[in-house]
Amino acid sequence: MIAGIEWTRTLATPLRECGSLMRLTYVIPDLHGRYDLLDEALAGIAAHARGETGTIVTIGDYVDKGPDSKAVIDRLLSGAGPGWNLIALRGNHDAMMVEALRDPSKMAAWLGKGGDAALASYGGDPAGVPQTHIAWLEGLRPMYLDAHRLYVHAGVDPEIPLDRQSEATLLWKRYPKGYPDGFGKFHVVHGHDNFPDGPLLYEGRTNLDTLAWRTGRLTVGVFDDDKPGGPVDFITVRGPPASRQT
């Protein structure tokens, strides 16, 4: 336990089946400046992996609302450690931050959406945001595919080919309540549309966003690379709830 943070693991599937090691992908949802939860999530992933390595996908919204946006980006820039494959995706708040820092006319809108907290983590001055951070946010990919799953911040339109999906859809989409489908053969793993009592699990998609920046509860999804469908396990990280509510 570090600074009042605890992580708990609910093991649904053994790490080894028939003597062979499962290849795992760990998915960290919306962080919104909660460096404490990110740090403990990475520790929880390392413990769950039991000395092995795999893939970590972070599905965006690293900044805004929570207190430590700068620290979150610094930590992700440093990587996940030897042997790990870290894939960072772009969220709508990450895109808003870049837009505001590139175009001052968009600054007020960003600040009103939680950007004030992000800017405060850099000392309160837009000039204090390192160009390396802006470039990193700007260069984040919008989605990631493996053999069985599609990872994205918000969602995809099931009627449109992936190479024609709009950024607005990928970063801002909200699925209809209870919508169960993925994208063709792919199970969709996303965040963005928070549900504090989640995660939400459906046949074709998994929504991991539990409003962690406010609730203090972050749920990491664990997926078996060799099997289609939803998560085989979860790692839950707990920290203090936020003092601010918007």
Steps between C-alpha positions, in 0.01 A plus 500: 500500500633845405349831619169335592465319167420130495460263207301180501499219246209273414650207311240348270736292285837344590802657338611163368284261305626152402849603606527788252512866594202715411585810298319791661400854413426739786274799428510814715199730448449874549744642758428875487804612696493224763869415508450315829263254335725458195802424718314239699339352188844441351612339825189284501560394141860403578384291796224334297747413223723313749827589334375465144435787258225585256317794348355800681244713316399835647182622335533875537390797711824535693437866580244740652286493816743310726801662668805348326466508121867591460612207715277258306659600169851494647438147626364373169783662308742293708344176375373193682832328563726251320315248288163674521319637196324825594239628255348838585181612325355849467193618691278801440649692794851441368392641164334802666820578690708497183246715315493756780877523520527534122208743464442753782141556381421151632665551838187608690300200381775262610540663840127466556515125431758426770801648326545740791619209715733377227650846452545539876716186501740687268510808721201678347672639191439350154862583418602260775368195316803328343496461124582133556167458678307679227670296230434176687129579539476611139665181374281252687324247280117495500455122519685169526411157363623157596375161381175511697437851628476865403618748763377859474423788731128546435376262231454428133213515253423135412373601155818676384837341408773568755709703258206738452406555864495866599703636790175628651368143514820347636543762772144607585253220418256376762334166439126467563430366848536124502630481143672158490684482169864545407644560156461195280715224650675745732408550864517876565680617816439864588446761769374861474138437606543470875302264720619519863373150584660347190662357308219430255533163328316401185542224245670727248649780709647592837478848653769539769438863599398512868545879541826422678618861530201573723418164663858394567427154355686403183428167331764349271367242256711188435457328164636169370668569165419149375128509574224720355252687715510701818734511797620191683589697812503844661743692716329758719699791638353716775596847614330796664201655322549842347425814695379681186194361326513654151 
